[in-house]
C-alpha cells in the first residue's frame, strides 16, 4: 500500500486499515474503544468550530497533549495529528461523495479554513483533487 511520506499515512483512498488482517489483529480494549469514540465526538464538534489543535482537544478528553498523543499512537499506530487529519479527510470524502455541497463549504465543515491547504492535503492523501474525487465517487441520486 503506498504511503504518504509523513508518518506512513496511506494514500490509496483508505486512510486506515479496514479488516482485522490489515490491522495486524490489533486488539483494542473496551476502555480504548470508548476513548476513541469520545475522541471522534470531540473532533467532530471541534471541526465545526475550526479549532482542531491538540492543545484544545486534549483537555476535553481529560488528558495532556503528550498523553493524548501517546495514547492515540498506542491504539492506532499514528500520531494524534496524523490520525485527526485522517478523520477530517474521511469526513471530507463522505461529504464529497454523498452531497453536492460546494468544495469550499466541505473544506470549512472539515475544519480547514484555507481551501488551498485542504486541496493540497487531500491530493497528497488520495492522489486526486477534491473535485476529481467527487466525480469518481459521487453517488447517483
C-alpha positions in Angstrom: 0.0 0.0 0.0 1.5 3.4 -1.0 2.1 5.7 1.9 2.4 9.4 2.5 6.0 10.2 3.5 4.7 11.9 6.6 4.4 9.2 9.3 3.3 6.4 6.9 -0.2 7.6 6.3 -1.8 5.6 3.5 -2.6 7.4 0.3 -4.8 4.9 -1.6 -8.2 6.3 -0.5 -8.5 4.1 2.6 -6.7 6.1 5.3 -6.8 3.3 7.8 -6.9 -0.5 7.7 -10.4 -1.8 7.5 -10.1 -5.5 8.2 -8.7 -7.3 11.2 -6.0 -8.8 9.0 -4.9 -5.4 7.7 -4.9 -4.1 11.3 -2.4 -6.9 12.2 -5.1 -8.1 14.5 -4.6 -5.1 16.8 -6.8 -5.7 19.8 -8.3 -2.7 21.5 -9.6 -2.8 25.0 -13.1 -1.7 25.8 -11.6 1.4 27.6 -9.6 2.2 24.4 -12.6 1.8 22.2 -14.6 4.2 24.5 -11.7 6.7 24.4 -11.6 6.6 20.6 -15.3 7.1 20.5 -15.0 10.1 22.7 -12.1 11.4 20.6 -14.3 11.1 17.5 -17.1 13.1 19.1 -14.7 15.8 20.2 -13.1 16.0 16.8 -16.5 16.2 15.1 -17.6 19.1 17.3 -14.3 20.9 17.0 -14.3 20.5 13.2 -17.3 22.7 13.0 -15.6 25.4 15.1 -12.4 25.1 13.2 -10.5 24.5 16.5 -8.6 21.3 15.8 -5.5 21.8 17.8 -4.2 19.2 20.3 -4.0 21.9 22.9 -7.8 22.4 22.6 -8.7 18.8 22.2 -6.6 17.2 25.0 -8.4 18.9 28.0 -11.7 17.9 26.5 -10.6 14.3 26.9 -9.1 14.9 30.4 -5.6 14.4 29.1 -2.4 16.4 28.5 -1.3 16.9 24.9 1.6 14.4 25.3 -0.7 11.8 26.9 -3.2 12.2 24.1 -0.5 11.7 21.5 0.9 8.7 23.3 -2.5 7.0 23.7 -3.6 7.6 20.1 -0.3 6.3 18.8 -0.6 3.2 21.0 -4.1 2.5 19.8 -3.8 3.4 16.1 -0.1 3.4 15.3 -0.5 7.0 14.1 0.4 10.3 15.8 -2.5 12.3 17.1 -2.1 14.9 14.4 -2.0 12.4 11.6 -4.9 10.5 13.0 -7.1 13.6 13.4 -6.1 14.7 9.9 -7.3 11.4 8.6 -10.6 11.7 10.4 -11.1 15.1 8.8 -10.3 13.7 5.4 -12.6 10.8 5.9 -15.4 13.3 6.6 -14.5 15.3 3.5 -14.7 12.1 1.4 -18.2 11.3 2.8 -19.4 14.9 2.1 -17.9 14.9 -1.4 -19.4 11.6 -2.4 -22.8 11.9 -0.7 -23.6 15.6 -1.1 -23.4 18.4 -3.6 -22.0 20.8 -1.0 -19.5 23.2 -2.7 -15.9 22.1 -2.1 -15.2 25.4 -0.1 -18.0 24.5 2.3 -16.8 20.9 2.6 -13.4 22.3 3.5 -14.8 24.5 6.2 -17.1 21.7 7.5 -13.9 19.6 8.0 -12.1 22.3 9.9 -9.9 23.6 7.0 -10.0 27.4 7.0 -7.7 27.5 4.0 -9.2 25.9 0.9 -5.8 25.6 -0.9 -4.3 23.8 2.1 -7.4 21.5 2.1 -6.9 20.7 -1.6 -3.2 20.2 -1.2 -3.6 17.8 1.8 -6.4 16.0 0.1 -4.4 15.4 -3.1 -1.4 14.2 -1.1 -3.5 11.6 0.6 -5.8 10.5 -2.2 -3.7 11.4 -5.3 -6.7 13.3 -6.8 -8.2 16.7 -6.2 -11.4 17.0 -4.2 -13.4 17.8 -7.4 -12.0 14.8 -9.2 -12.7 12.6 -6.2 -16.3 13.9 -6.2 -16.6 13.0 -9.9 -15.2 9.5 -9.3 -17.2 8.7 -6.2 -20.5 10.6 -6.5 -23.5 8.5 -5.6 -26.1 8.7 -8.2 -29.3 10.4 -6.9 
